[in-house]
Amino acid sequence: MNLSAPFICEIFNKQQMQMMPYVDILFGNETEALAFAKQQNFQTEDLHAIAFYKN
């Protein structure tokens, strides 16, 4: 699944998270990853940490 755009993480958070159990690979650019991490309260802006984040 592609994060698509930073605003998707903000506006469609509920719908996006409903799809996560079905996602094997999640990808996006740096801006999208930061927006996703912020929306999910990862409490980091380190892209390496975001990429390997385990919930």
PDB file of N, H, CA, C and O in Angstrom:
ATOM      1  N   MET A   1       0.849  -1.175   0.000  1.00  0.00           N
ATOM      2  CA  MET A   1       0.000   0.000   0.000  1.00  0.00           C
ATOM      3  C   MET A   1       0.889   1.231   0.000  1.00  0.00           C
ATOM      4  O   MET A   1       1.945   1.250   0.633  1.00  0.00           O
ATOM      5  N   ASN A   2       0.461   2.237  -0.703  1.00  0.00           N
ATOM      6  H   ASN A   2      -0.397   2.222  -1.217  1.00  0.00           H
ATOM      7  CA  ASN A   2       1.182   3.491  -0.793  1.00  0.00           C
ATOM      8  C   ASN A   2       0.495   4.530   0.095  1.00  0.00           C
ATOM      9  O   ASN A   2      -0.732   4.630   0.096  1.00  0.00           O
ATOM     10  N   LEU A   3       1.269   5.293   0.840  1.00  0.00           N
ATOM     11  H   LEU A   3       2.266   5.212   0.839  1.00  0.00           H
ATOM     12  CA  LEU A   3       0.692   6.343   1.675  1.00  0.00           C
ATOM     13  C   LEU A   3       0.083   7.458   0.823  1.00  0.00           C
ATOM     14  O   LEU A   3      -0.794   8.179   1.297  1.00  0.00           O
ATOM     15  N   SER A   4       0.524   7.608  -0.399  1.00  0.00           N
ATOM     16  H   SER A   4       1.237   7.021  -0.784  1.00  0.00           H
ATOM     17  CA  SER A   4      -0.056   8.483  -1.433  1.00  0.00           C
ATOM     18  C   SER A   4       0.210   9.971  -1.254  1.00  0.00           C
ATOM     19  O   SER A   4       0.704  10.607  -2.185  1.00  0.00           O
ATOM     20  N   ALA A   5      -0.090  10.538  -0.126  1.00  0.00           N
ATOM     21  H   ALA A   5      -0.492  10.022   0.630  1.00  0.00           H
ATOM     22  CA  ALA A   5       0.113  11.971   0.113  1.00  0.00           C
ATOM     23  C   ALA A   5      -0.014  12.235   1.608  1.00  0.00           C
ATOM     24  O   ALA A   5      -0.741  11.524   2.302  1.00  0.00           O
ATOM     25  N   PRO A   6       0.693  13.264   2.119  1.00  0.00           N
ATOM     26  CA  PRO A   6       0.616  13.541   3.555  1.00  0.00           C
ATOM     27  C   PRO A   6      -0.807  13.788   4.067  1.00  0.00           C
ATOM     28  O   PRO A   6      -1.134  13.389   5.184  1.00  0.00           O
ATOM     29  N   PHE A   7      -1.647  14.433   3.270  1.00  0.00           N
ATOM     30  H   PHE A   7      -1.380  14.757   2.362  1.00  0.00           H
ATOM     31  CA  PHE A   7      -2.998  14.740   3.752  1.00  0.00           C
ATOM     32  C   PHE A   7      -3.859  13.489   3.906  1.00  0.00           C
ATOM     33  O   PHE A   7      -4.830  13.511   4.661  1.00  0.00           O
ATOM     34  N   ILE A   8      -3.534  12.416   3.220  1.00  0.00           N
ATOM     35  H   ILE A   8      -2.745  12.398   2.606  1.00  0.00           H
ATOM     36  CA  ILE A   8      -4.291  11.168   3.344  1.00  0.00           C
ATOM     37  C   ILE A   8      -4.199  10.653   4.781  1.00  0.00           C
ATOM     38  O   ILE A   8      -5.189  10.185   5.344  1.00  0.00           O
ATOM     39  N   CYS A   9      -3.012  10.742   5.368  1.00  0.00           N
ATOM     40  H   CYS A   9      -2.208  11.123   4.911  1.00  0.00           H
ATOM     41  CA  CYS A   9      -2.801  10.297   6.747  1.00  0.00           C
ATOM     42  C   CYS A   9      -3.618  11.121   7.744  1.00  0.00           C
ATOM     43  O   CYS A   9      -4.016  10.618   8.795  1.00  0.00           O
ATOM     44  N   GLU A  10      -3.858  12.362   7.413  1.00  0.00           N
ATOM     45  H   GLU A  10      -3.535  12.770   6.559  1.00  0.00           H
ATOM     46  CA  GLU A  10      -4.590  13.242   8.310  1.00  0.00           C
ATOM     47  C   GLU A  10      -6.100  13.147   8.126  1.00  0.00           C
ATOM     48  O   GLU A  10      -6.841  13.018   9.100  1.00  0.00           O
ATOM     49  N   ILE A  11      -6.549  13.210   6.894  1.00  0.00           N
ATOM     50  H   ILE A  11      -5.947  13.315   6.103  1.00  0.00           H
ATOM     51  CA  ILE A  11      -7.985  13.260   6.611  1.00  0.00           C
ATOM     52  C   ILE A  11      -8.641  11.881   6.660  1.00  0.00           C
ATOM     53  O   ILE A  11      -9.759  11.732   7.154  1.00  0.00           O
ATOM     54  N   PHE A  12      -7.937  10.881   6.145  1.00  0.00           N
ATOM     55  H   PHE A  12      -7.029  11.002   5.744  1.00  0.00           H
ATOM     56  CA  PHE A  12      -8.513   9.542   6.039  1.00  0.00           C
ATOM     57  C   PHE A  12      -7.835   8.558   6.987  1.00  0.00           C
ATOM     58  O   PHE A  12      -7.686   7.382   6.653  1.00  0.00           O
ATOM     59  N   ASN A  13      -7.429   9.020   8.151  1.00  0.00           N
ATOM     60  H   ASN A  13      -7.550   9.975   8.422  1.00  0.00           H
ATOM     61  CA  ASN A  13      -6.722   8.180   9.111  1.00  0.00           C
ATOM     62  C   ASN A  13      -7.516   6.927   9.482  1.00  0.00           C
ATOM     63  O   ASN A  13      -6.969   5.825   9.471  1.00  0.00           O
ATOM     64  N   LYS A  14      -8.782   7.082   9.805  1.00  0.00           N
ATOM     65  H   LYS A  14      -9.226   7.978   9.814  1.00  0.00           H
ATOM     66  CA  LYS A  14      -9.593   5.941  10.226  1.00  0.00           C
ATOM     67  C   LYS A  14      -9.669   4.885   9.125  1.00  0.00           C
ATOM     68  O   LYS A  14      -9.466   3.699   9.388  1.00  0.00           O
ATOM     69  N   GLN A  15      -9.956   5.304   7.913  1.00  0.00           N
ATOM     70  H   GLN A  15     -10.121   6.267   7.700  1.00  0.00           H
ATOM     71  CA  GLN A  15     -10.071   4.374   6.802  1.00  0.00           C
ATOM     72  C   GLN A  15      -8.721   3.716   6.484  1.00  0.00           C
ATOM     73  O   GLN A  15      -8.652   2.525   6.179  1.00  0.00           O
ATOM     74  N   GLN A  16      -7.666   4.507   6.562  1.00  0.00           N
ATOM     75  H   GLN A  16      -7.722   5.474   6.810  1.00  0.00           H
ATOM     76  CA  GLN A  16      -6.331   3.981   6.291  1.00  0.00           C
ATOM     77  C   GLN A  16      -5.958   2.912   7.310  1.00  0.00           C
ATOM     78  O   GLN A  16      -5.407   1.873   6.949  1.00  0.00           O
ATOM     79  N   MET A  17      -6.255   3.162   8.572  1.00  0.00           N
ATOM     80  H   MET A  17      -6.702   4.006   8.866  1.00  0.00           H
ATOM     81  CA  MET A  17      -5.893   2.205   9.613  1.00  0.00           C
ATOM     82  C   MET A  17      -6.763   0.949   9.554  1.00  0.00           C
ATOM     83  O   MET A  17      -6.331  -0.116   9.995  1.00  0.00           O
ATOM     84  N   GLN A  18      -7.961   1.054   9.025  1.00  0.00           N
ATOM     85  H   GLN A  18      -8.311   1.919   8.667  1.00  0.00           H
ATOM     86  CA  GLN A  18      -8.802  -0.134   8.842  1.00  0.00           C
ATOM     87  C   GLN A  18      -8.196  -1.077   7.805  1.00  0.00           C
ATOM     88  O   GLN A  18      -8.434  -2.284   7.855  1.00  0.00           O
ATOM     89  N   MET A  19      -7.429  -0.547   6.882  1.00  0.00           N
ATOM     90  H   MET A  19      -7.236   0.434   6.841  1.00  0.00           H
ATOM     91  CA  MET A  19      -6.797  -1.358   5.839  1.00  0.00           C
ATOM     92  C   MET A  19      -5.486  -1.999   6.294  1.00  0.00           C
ATOM     93  O   MET A  19      -5.043  -2.977   5.692  1.00  0.00           O
ATOM     94  N   MET A  20      -4.864  -1.470   7.337  1.00  0.00           N
ATOM     95  H   MET A  20      -5.225  -0.676   7.825  1.00  0.00           H
ATOM     96  CA  MET A  20      -3.528  -1.927   7.736  1.00  0.00           C
ATOM     97  C   MET A  20      -3.420  -3.435   8.016  1.00  0.00           C
ATOM     98  O   MET A  20      -2.378  -4.011   7.704  1.00  0.00           O
ATOM     99  N   PRO A  21      -4.411  -4.094   8.573  1.00  0.00           N
ATOM    100  CA  PRO A  21      -4.259  -5.542   8.769  1.00  0.00           C
ATOM    101  C   PRO A  21      -4.065  -6.321   7.463  1.00  0.00           C
ATOM    102  O   PRO A  21      -3.591  -7.457   7.489  1.00  0.00           O
ATOM    103  N   TYR A  22      -4.417  -5.735   6.351  1.00  0.00           N
ATOM    104  H   TYR A  22      -4.802  -4.812   6.330  1.00  0.00           H
ATOM    105  CA  TYR A  22      -4.315  -6.399   5.049  1.00  0.00           C
ATOM    106  C   TYR A  22      -3.072  -5.985   4.262  1.00  0.00           C
ATOM    107  O   TYR A  22      -2.859  -6.451   3.143  1.00  0.00           O
ATOM    108  N   VAL A  23      -2.255  -5.112   4.844  1.00  0.00           N
ATOM    109  H   VAL A  23      -2.427  -4.733   5.753  1.00  0.00           H
ATOM    110  CA  VAL A  23      -1.090  -4.567   4.142  1.00  0.00           C
ATOM    111  C   VAL A  23       0.154  -5.386   4.482  1.00  0.00           C
ATOM    112  O   VAL A  23       0.487  -5.589   5.649  1.00  0.00           O
ATOM    113  N   ASP A  24       0.831  -5.851   3.431  1.00  0.00           N
ATOM    114  H   ASP A  24       0.560  -5.686   2.483  1.00  0.00           H
ATOM    115  CA  ASP A  24       2.095  -6.566   3.614  1.00  0.00           C
ATOM    116  C   ASP A  24       3.286  -5.612   3.516  1.00  0.00           C
ATOM    117  O   ASP A  24       4.263  -5.747   4.252  1.00  0.00           O
ATOM    118  N   ILE A  25       3.193  -4.655   2.604  1.00  0.00           N
ATOM    119  H   ILE A  25       2.399  -4.546   2.005  1.00  0.00           H
ATOM    120  CA  ILE A  25       4.268  -3.687   2.406  1.00  0.00           C
ATOM    121  C   ILE A  25       3.645  -2.295   2.339  1.00  0.00           C
ATOM    122  O   ILE A  25       2.718  -2.054   1.566  1.00  0.00           O
ATOM    123  N   LEU A  26       4.162  -1.392   3.151  1.00  0.00           N
ATOM    124  H   LEU A  26       4.915  -1.588   3.779  1.00  0.00           H
ATOM    125  CA  LEU A  26       3.701  -0.006   3.171  1.00  0.00           C
ATOM    126  C   LEU A  26       4.856   0.862   2.707  1.00  0.00           C
ATOM    127  O   LEU A  26       5.959   0.769   3.246  1.00  0.00           O
ATOM    128  N   PHE A  27       4.615   1.703   1.716  1.00  0.00           N
ATOM    129  H   PHE A  27       3.720   1.778   1.278  1.00  0.00           H
ATOM    130  CA  PHE A  27       5.691   2.572   1.266  1.00  0.00           C
ATOM    131  C   PHE A  27       5.188   3.978   1.012  1.00  0.00           C
ATOM    132  O   PHE A  27       4.007   4.214   0.759  1.00  0.00           O
ATOM    133  N   GLY A  28       6.133   4.901   1.088  1.00  0.00           N
ATOM    134  H   GLY A  28       7.093   4.709   1.293  1.00  0.00           H
ATOM    135  CA  GLY A  28       5.840   6.304   0.850  1.00  0.00           C
ATOM    136  C   GLY A  28       7.128   7.095   0.889  1.00  0.00           C
ATOM    137  O   GLY A  28       8.181   6.562   1.240  1.00  0.00           O
ATOM    138  N   ASN A  29       7.048   8.361   0.532  1.00  0.00           N
ATOM    139  H   ASN A  29       6.193   8.793   0.248  1.00  0.00           H
ATOM    140  CA  ASN A  29       8.251   9.193   0.564  1.00  0.00           C
ATOM    141  C   ASN A  29       8.464   9.750   1.980  1.00  0.00           C
ATOM    142  O   ASN A  29       7.709   9.443   2.902  1.00  0.00           O
ATOM    143  N   GLU A  30       9.496  10.564   2.128  1.00  0.00           N
ATOM    144  H   GLU A  30      10.110  10.814   1.379  1.00  0.00           H
ATOM    145  CA  GLU A  30       9.849  11.079   3.452  1.00  0.00           C
ATOM    146  C   GLU A  30       8.727  11.905   4.077  1.00  0.00           C
ATOM    147  O   GLU A  30       8.425  11.748   5.260  1.00  0.00           O
ATOM    148  N   THR A  31       8.115  12.776   3.295  1.00  0.00           N
ATOM    149  H   THR A  31       8.360  12.903   2.334  1.00  0.00           H
ATOM    150  CA  THR A  31       7.053  13.641   3.799  1.00  0.00           C
ATOM    151  C   THR A  31       5.849  12.824   4.247  1.00  0.00           C
ATOM    152  O   THR A  31       5.251  13.111   5.284  1.00  0.00           O
ATOM    153  N   GLU A  32       5.494  11.811   3.470  1.00  0.00           N
ATOM    154  H   GLU A  32       5.980  11.578   2.627  1.00  0.00           H
ATOM    155  CA  GLU A  32       4.367  10.952   3.810  1.00  0.00           C
ATOM    156  C   GLU A  32       4.659  10.132   5.065  1.00  0.00           C
ATOM    157  O   GLU A  32       3.785   9.951   5.912  1.00  0.00           O
ATOM    158  N   ALA A  33       5.885   9.643   5.177  1.00  0.00           N
ATOM    159  H   ALA A  33       6.595   9.790   4.489  1.00  0.00           H
ATOM    160  CA  ALA A  33       6.270   8.865   6.358  1.00  0.00           C
ATOM    161  C   ALA A  33       6.207   9.722   7.620  1.00  0.00           C
ATOM    162  O   ALA A  33       5.741   9.260   8.662  1.00  0.00           O
ATOM    163  N   LEU A  34       6.672  10.957   7.531  1.00  0.00           N
ATOM    164  H   LEU A  34       7.051  11.332   6.684  1.00  0.00           H
ATOM    165  CA  LEU A  34       6.615  11.859   8.685  1.00  0.00           C
ATOM    166  C   LEU A  34       5.178  12.175   9.073  1.00  0.00           C
ATOM    167  O   LEU A  34       4.854  12.214  10.260  1.00  0.00           O
ATOM    168  N   ALA A  35       4.319  12.400   8.096  1.00  0.00           N
ATOM    169  H   ALA A  35       4.582  12.368   7.132  1.00  0.00           H
ATOM    170  CA  ALA A  35       2.904  12.682   8.381  1.00  0.00           C
ATOM    171  C   ALA A  35       2.235  11.469   9.015  1.00  0.00           C
ATOM    172  O   ALA A  35       1.454  11.614   9.956  1.00  0.00           O
ATOM    173  N   PHE A  36       2.532  10.279   8.510  1.00  0.00           N
ATOM    174  H   PHE A  36       3.166  10.162   7.746  1.00  0.00           H
ATOM    175  CA  PHE A  36       1.966   9.050   9.065  1.00  0.00           C
ATOM    176  C   PHE A  36       2.433   8.840  10.503  1.00  0.00           C
ATOM    177  O   PHE A  36       1.630   8.513  11.376  1.00  0.00           O
ATOM    178  N   ALA A  37       3.728   9.027  10.749  1.00  0.00           N
ATOM    179  H   ALA A  37       4.380   9.292  10.040  1.00  0.00           H
ATOM    180  CA  ALA A  37       4.286   8.853  12.092  1.00  0.00           C
ATOM    181  C   ALA A  37       3.692   9.854  13.075  1.00  0.00           C
ATOM    182  O   ALA A  37       3.410   9.510  14.223  1.00  0.00           O
ATOM    183  N   LYS A  38       3.504  11.072  12.631  1.00  0.00           N
ATOM    184  H   LYS A  38       3.732  11.351  11.698  1.00  0.00           H
ATOM    185  CA  LYS A  38       2.895  12.095  13.490  1.00  0.00           C
ATOM    186  C   LYS A  38       1.458  11.717  13.825  1.00  0.00           C
ATOM    187  O   LYS A  38       1.045  11.819  14.980  1.00  0.00           O
ATOM    188  N   GLN A  39       0.695  11.284  12.832  1.00  0.00           N
ATOM    189  H   GLN A  39       1.030  11.202  11.893  1.00  0.00           H
ATOM    190  CA  GLN A  39      -0.708  10.916  13.041  1.00  0.00           C
ATOM    191  C   GLN A  39      -0.840   9.709  13.973  1.00  0.00           C
ATOM    192  O   GLN A  39      -1.807   9.605  14.728  1.00  0.00           O
ATOM    193  N   GLN A  40       0.128   8.807  13.917  1.00  0.00           N
ATOM    194  H   GLN A  40       0.913   8.891  13.303  1.00  0.00           H
ATOM    195  CA  GLN A  40       0.088   7.593  14.729  1.00  0.00           C
ATOM    196  C   GLN A  40       0.852   7.742  16.053  1.00  0.00           C
ATOM    197  O   GLN A  40       1.024   6.763  16.780  1.00  0.00           O
ATOM    198  N   ASN A  41       1.298   8.934  16.361  1.00  0.00           N
ATOM    199  H   ASN A  41       1.158   9.729  15.770  1.00  0.00           H
ATOM    200  CA  ASN A  41       1.997   9.245  17.627  1.00  0.00           C
ATOM    201  C   ASN A  41       3.251   8.404  17.839  1.00  0.00           C
ATOM    202  O   ASN A  41       3.474   7.878  18.929  1.00  0.00           O
ATOM    203  N   PHE A  42       4.076   8.277  16.787  1.00  0.00           N
ATOM    204  H   PHE A  42       3.895   8.705  15.902  1.00  0.00           H
ATOM    205  CA  PHE A  42       5.335   7.532  16.915  1.00  0.00           C
ATOM    206  C   PHE A  42       6.329   8.286  17.807  1.00  0.00           C
ATOM    207  O   PHE A  42       7.275   7.675  18.304  1.00  0.00           O
ATOM    208  N   GLN A  43       6.147   9.557  18.017  1.00  0.00           N
ATOM    209  H   GLN A  43       5.378  10.053  17.613  1.00  0.00           H
ATOM    210  CA  GLN A  43       6.984  10.421  18.848  1.00  0.00           C
ATOM    211  C   GLN A  43       8.437  10.451  18.379  1.00  0.00           C
ATOM    212  O   GLN A  43       9.361  10.501  19.190  1.00  0.00           O
ATOM    213  N   THR A  44       8.626  10.420  17.057  1.00  0.00           N
ATOM    214  H   THR A  44       7.876  10.379  16.397  1.00  0.00           H
ATOM    215  CA  THR A  44       9.953  10.564  16.465  1.00  0.00           C
ATOM    216  C   THR A  44       9.818  11.116  15.060  1.00  0.00           C
ATOM    217  O   THR A  44       8.804  10.918  14.390  1.00  0.00           O
ATOM    218  N   GLU A  45      10.851  11.808  14.629  1.00  0.00           N
ATOM    219  H   GLU A  45      11.674  11.969  15.173  1.00  0.00           H
ATOM    220  CA  GLU A  45      10.925  12.263  13.245  1.00  0.00           C
ATOM    221  C   GLU A  45      12.107  11.609  12.543  1.00  0.00           C
ATOM    222  O   GLU A  45      12.452  11.988  11.424  1.00  0.00           O
ATOM    223  N   ASP A  46      12.727  10.630  13.193  1.00  0.00           N
ATOM    224  H   ASP A  46      12.446  10.322  14.102  1.00  0.00           H
ATOM    225  CA  ASP A  46      13.838   9.884  12.619  1.00  0.00           C
ATOM    226  C   ASP A  46      13.282   8.894  11.595  1.00  0.00           C
ATOM    227  O   ASP A  46      12.598   7.937  11.956  1.00  0.00           O
ATOM    228  N   LEU A  47      13.579   9.130  10.322  1.00  0.00           N
ATOM    229  H   LEU A  47      14.135   9.908  10.028  1.00  0.00           H
ATOM    230  CA  LEU A  47      13.008   8.305   9.257  1.00  0.00           C
ATOM    231  C   LEU A  47      13.407   6.835   9.376  1.00  0.00           C
ATOM    232  O   LEU A  47      12.616   5.950   9.051  1.00  0.00           O
ATOM    233  N   HIS A  48      14.617   6.573   9.835  1.00  0.00           N
ATOM    234  H   HIS A  48      15.260   7.291  10.099  1.00  0.00           H
ATOM    235  CA  HIS A  48      15.045   5.182  10.028  1.00  0.00           C
ATOM    236  C   HIS A  48      14.184   4.508  11.105  1.00  0.00           C
ATOM    237  O   HIS A  48      13.746   3.371  10.933  1.00  0.00           O
ATOM    238  N   ALA A  49      13.951   5.199  12.188  1.00  0.00           N
ATOM    239  H   ALA A  49      14.307   6.123  12.328  1.00  0.00           H
ATOM    240  CA  ALA A  49      13.116   4.654  13.260  1.00  0.00           C
ATOM    241  C   ALA A  49      11.672   4.454  12.787  1.00  0.00           C
ATOM    242  O   ALA A  49      11.029   3.468  13.146  1.00  0.00           O
ATOM    243  N   ILE A  50      11.174   5.378  11.993  1.00  0.00           N
ATOM    244  H   ILE A  50      11.696   6.179  11.701  1.00  0.00           H
ATOM    245  CA  ILE A  50       9.815   5.251  11.458  1.00  0.00           C
ATOM    246  C   ILE A  50       9.714   4.039  10.543  1.00  0.00           C
ATOM    247  O   ILE A  50       8.733   3.297  10.599  1.00  0.00           O
ATOM    248  N   ALA A  51      10.720   3.835   9.705  1.00  0.00           N
ATOM    249  H   ALA A  51      11.517   4.438   9.660  1.00  0.00           H
ATOM    250  CA  ALA A  51      10.705   2.719   8.762  1.00  0.00           C
ATOM    251  C   ALA A  51      10.677   1.366   9.462  1.00  0.00           C
ATOM    252  O   ALA A  51      10.088   0.411   8.957  1.00  0.00           O
ATOM    253  N   PHE A  52      11.313   1.289  10.623  1.00  0.00           N
ATOM    254  H   PHE A  52      11.792   2.065  11.034  1.00  0.00           H
ATOM    255  CA  PHE A  52      11.394   0.009  11.335  1.00  0.00           C
ATOM    256  C   PHE A  52      10.524  -0.038  12.582  1.00  0.00           C
ATOM    257  O   PHE A  52      10.704  -0.909  13.432  1.00  0.00           O
ATOM    258  N   TYR A  53       9.583   0.894  12.698  1.00  0.00           N
ATOM    259  H   TYR A  53       9.437   1.602  12.007  1.00  0.00           H
ATOM    260  CA  TYR A  53       8.712   0.981  13.879  1.00  0.00           C
ATOM    261  C   TYR A  53       7.870  -0.286  14.035  1.00  0.00           C
ATOM    262  O   TYR A  53       7.250  -0.754  13.080  1.00  0.00           O
ATOM    263  N   LYS A  54       7.858  -0.818  15.224  1.00  0.00           N
ATOM    264  H   LYS A  54       8.361  -0.437  16.000  1.00  0.00           H
ATOM    265  CA  LYS A  54       7.017  -1.971  15.549  1.00  0.00           C
ATOM    266  C   LYS A  54       6.038  -1.543  16.631  1.00  0.00           C
ATOM    267  O   LYS A  54       6.432  -0.992  17.658  1.00  0.00           O
ATOM    268  N   ASN A  55       4.770  -1.800  16.392  1.00  0.00           N
ATOM    269  H   ASN A  55       4.449  -2.248  15.557  1.00  0.00           H
ATOM    270  CA  ASN A  55       3.735  -1.432  17.355  1.00  0.00           C
ATOM    271  C   ASN A  55       3.478  -2.578  18.292  1.00  0.00           C
ATOM    272  O   ASN A  55       2.637  -2.471  19.184  1.00  0.00           O
TER     273      ASN A  55
END
